Amino acid sequence: MNPIKIHLADDHQILIDGIENLLKTISHFEVVGTSLNGSTIYDEVTHNAAEILVLDISMPEKDGIEVLKEFAQKGFPCKVIILSSYDDLKLVNEVMKLGASGYLTKQCAGENIIEAIQVVWHGQEYFCENIREKLFQNATKNIAKLTSEKKKSKIQLSDREIEIIILISLEYSGKEISDKLYISMNTVESHRKNIMKKIGAKNSISIVKYALKNNLLKP
């Protein structure tokens, strides 16, 4: 297996060193470059053929938002995982719309950076646990409204089914959904089957598309 080429961008060298030392413990990870400011990132990741960029949102000269906009304009040379001190959902939504593939707060980076790289590398989006929890809590505030709106359509979804759609879209596993909602795995699977039948979904990806289309994850 060829190593996953990773570029680290943060304005604090000590943080870069800490993450790099952690990633060195994984045999199929290779840190191919680092950046302390945002102005040269595009050229650097293009030159070193990085496949994953771990990008601090608060970079000097050109911040993470501006870097993502540059990537979107020129064509993404790699997948991007945002690293941030902030857990603001509006910021999460903004960077994901700009093309980021993952979002990590710095508080949980040490625990989750390896998992985040692996998930994003395989083509999925990644949110660390505190962001997933905030997204879920925010989304479930609107369940009553969403249920009312669904009554006007042919698709009748219960509050519980909407909760499970949101959790599936946030990449919670069946076991995690079971634990979070205090229901059995069999009940989770039963709800999943009913949801798929109601919305005409063939798999979890279809459920995620339904959630996005119906703004179930909108901050």
C-alpha positions as CSV (number, residue, x, y, z in Angstrom):
1,M,0.0,0.0,0.0
2,N,1.4,3.4,-1.0
3,P,1.5,5.9,1.9
4,I,-1.1,8.6,2.2
5,K,0.7,11.9,1.5
6,I,-0.3,14.5,4.1
7,H,0.5,18.3,4.2
8,L,0.1,20.1,7.6
9,A,-0.7,23.8,7.7
10,D,-0.9,25.7,11.0
11,D,0.7,29.0,12.2
12,H,2.1,27.3,15.3
13,Q,5.2,25.1,14.6
14,I,4.7,23.3,17.9
15,L,1.3,22.1,16.8
16,I,2.6,21.0,13.5
17,D,5.4,19.1,15.2
18,G,3.0,17.4,17.6
19,I,0.7,16.2,14.8
20,E,3.6,15.1,12.6
21,N,5.0,13.0,15.4
22,L,1.6,11.4,16.0
23,L,1.2,10.7,12.3
24,K,4.6,9.1,12.1
25,T,3.3,6.3,14.2
26,I,1.1,5.2,11.3
27,S,3.1,3.2,8.7
28,H,0.9,4.2,5.7
29,F,1.0,8.0,6.5
30,E,3.7,10.2,5.1
31,V,3.9,14.0,6.0
32,V,5.3,15.5,2.8
33,G,5.2,19.1,3.7
34,T,4.2,21.8,6.2
35,S,3.1,25.5,6.0
36,L,3.1,28.3,8.6
37,N,1.1,30.7,6.4
38,G,-1.7,30.4,3.9
39,S,-0.3,32.3,0.9
40,T,1.9,29.4,-0.4
41,I,-0.3,26.4,0.4
42,Y,-1.7,25.8,-3.0
43,D,1.7,25.8,-4.7
44,E,3.2,23.6,-2.0
45,V,0.5,20.9,-2.0
46,T,0.5,20.9,-5.8
47,H,4.3,20.5,-5.8
48,N,4.5,17.8,-3.2
49,A,1.4,15.9,-4.5
50,A,-0.2,15.9,-1.1
51,E,-3.4,13.9,-1.0
52,I,-4.7,15.2,2.4
53,L,-4.3,18.8,3.7
54,V,-4.9,19.4,7.4
55,L,-5.6,23.1,7.4
56,D,-5.8,25.5,10.3
57,I,-8.7,28.0,9.8
58,S,-6.7,30.9,11.3
59,M,-3.6,31.2,9.1
60,P,-1.7,34.4,8.5
61,E,-1.5,36.1,5.1
62,K,-4.3,33.9,3.8
63,D,-6.7,32.2,6.2
64,G,-8.3,28.8,5.8
65,I,-11.5,30.2,4.1
66,E,-9.4,32.1,1.5
67,V,-7.3,28.9,0.9
68,L,-10.5,26.9,0.3
69,K,-11.8,29.6,-2.1
70,E,-8.4,29.5,-4.0
71,F,-8.7,25.7,-4.2
72,A,-12.3,25.9,-5.5
73,Q,-11.2,28.5,-8.1
74,K,-8.1,26.6,-9.3
75,G,-9.3,23.0,-8.7
76,F,-8.8,21.1,-5.5
77,P,-5.3,19.5,-5.6
78,C,-6.2,17.4,-2.5
79,K,-8.8,16.7,0.1
80,V,-9.0,19.2,3.0
81,I,-9.6,18.6,6.7
82,I,-10.2,21.8,8.6
83,L,-8.5,22.2,12.0
84,S,-10.0,25.0,14.1
85,S,-10.3,26.3,17.7
86,Y,-13.9,27.1,16.9
87,D,-17.0,24.9,17.1
88,D,-19.3,27.4,15.5
89,L,-21.8,25.6,13.2
90,K,-22.0,28.5,10.7
91,L,-18.3,28.2,10.2
92,V,-18.6,24.4,9.8
93,N,-21.3,24.9,7.2
94,E,-19.3,27.5,5.4
95,V,-16.1,25.4,5.0
96,M,-18.0,22.3,4.0
97,K,-19.9,24.3,1.3
98,L,-16.5,25.5,0.1
99,G,-15.3,22.0,-0.4
100,A,-13.7,20.8,2.8
101,S,-14.1,17.1,3.6
102,G,-13.7,17.2,7.3
103,Y,-13.7,19.4,10.4
104,L,-11.8,18.9,13.6
105,T,-11.6,21.2,16.7
106,K,-8.1,21.5,18.1
107,Q,-9.3,20.1,21.4
108,C,-10.0,16.7,19.9
109,A,-7.3,16.7,17.1
110,G,-5.0,14.5,19.1
111,E,-7.7,11.8,19.5
112,N,-9.3,12.0,16.1
113,I,-6.8,13.2,13.5
114,I,-5.8,9.6,12.5
115,E,-9.4,8.5,12.1
116,A,-10.3,11.7,10.3
117,I,-7.5,11.2,7.7
118,Q,-8.5,7.6,7.1
119,V,-12.2,8.5,6.7
120,V,-11.6,11.4,4.4
121,W,-9.1,9.4,2.4
122,H,-11.9,6.8,1.7
123,G,-14.1,9.5,0.3
124,Q,-16.4,10.3,3.3
125,E,-16.9,13.4,5.3
126,Y,-15.6,13.6,8.9
127,F,-16.7,15.6,11.9
128,C,-15.2,15.1,15.4
129,E,-17.6,14.0,18.1
130,N,-18.3,17.5,19.6
131,I,-19.2,18.9,16.2
132,R,-21.4,15.9,15.4
133,E,-23.1,16.4,18.7
134,K,-23.7,20.1,18.0
135,L,-25.0,19.3,14.5
136,F,-27.4,16.7,15.9
137,Q,-28.7,19.0,18.7
138,N,-29.1,21.9,16.3
139,A,-30.9,19.7,13.7
140,T,-33.3,18.1,16.2
141,K,-34.5,21.6,17.4
142,N,-36.3,21.8,14.1
143,I,-37.9,18.3,14.1
144,A,-41.4,19.5,15.0
145,K,-41.3,22.0,12.2
146,L,-39.9,19.4,9.8
147,T,-42.5,16.8,10.8
148,S,-45.3,19.4,10.2
149,E,-43.9,20.2,6.7
150,K,-43.7,16.5,5.9
151,K,-47.4,16.1,6.7
152,K,-48.0,18.2,3.6
153,S,-46.1,15.7,1.5
154,K,-46.7,12.1,0.6
155,I,-43.7,11.0,2.8
156,Q,-44.7,10.5,6.4
157,L,-41.7,10.4,8.8
158,S,-41.9,10.2,12.5
159,D,-39.8,12.4,14.8
160,R,-37.7,9.3,15.7
161,E,-37.2,8.5,12.0
162,I,-36.0,12.1,11.4
163,E,-33.6,11.7,14.3
164,I,-32.2,8.6,12.8
165,I,-31.8,10.1,9.4
166,I,-29.8,12.9,10.9
167,L,-27.6,10.6,12.9
168,I,-27.0,8.3,9.8
169,S,-26.1,11.5,7.9
170,L,-23.6,12.5,10.6
171,E,-22.0,9.0,10.2
172,Y,-23.1,7.6,13.5
173,S,-22.8,3.8,13.5
174,G,-25.8,1.6,14.3
175,K,-24.3,0.9,17.8
176,E,-23.8,4.7,18.4
177,I,-27.4,5.4,17.3
178,S,-28.6,2.7,19.7
179,D,-26.6,4.1,22.6
180,K,-27.5,7.7,21.9
181,L,-31.3,7.2,21.6
182,Y,-31.5,4.4,24.2
183,I,-33.0,1.9,21.8
184,S,-31.9,-1.6,20.7
185,M,-29.9,-2.3,17.6
186,N,-32.9,-4.3,16.3
187,T,-35.0,-1.2,16.7
188,V,-32.4,1.0,14.9
189,E,-32.3,-1.5,12.0
190,S,-36.1,-1.6,11.9
191,H,-36.3,2.2,11.7
192,R,-33.6,2.2,9.0
193,K,-35.5,-0.2,6.8
194,N,-38.7,1.7,7.2
195,I,-36.9,5.0,6.4
196,M,-35.4,3.5,3.3
197,K,-38.8,2.2,2.1
198,K,-40.5,5.5,2.8
199,I,-38.0,7.7,1.0
200,G,-37.0,5.2,-1.7
201,A,-33.4,4.9,-0.5
202,K,-31.2,2.0,-1.6
203,N,-28.4,2.6,0.9
204,S,-27.0,5.0,3.5
205,I,-25.7,7.4,0.8
206,S,-29.3,7.8,-0.4
207,I,-30.4,8.7,3.1
208,V,-27.6,11.3,3.4
209,K,-28.7,12.8,0.0
210,Y,-32.3,13.0,1.3
211,A,-31.1,14.8,4.5
212,L,-29.1,17.3,2.5
213,K,-31.9,17.9,0.0
214,N,-34.4,18.5,2.8
215,N,-32.1,20.7,4.9
216,L,-32.1,18.3,7.8
217,L,-28.5,19.3,8.7
218,K,-28.8,23.0,8.1
219,P,-27.2,24.9,11.0
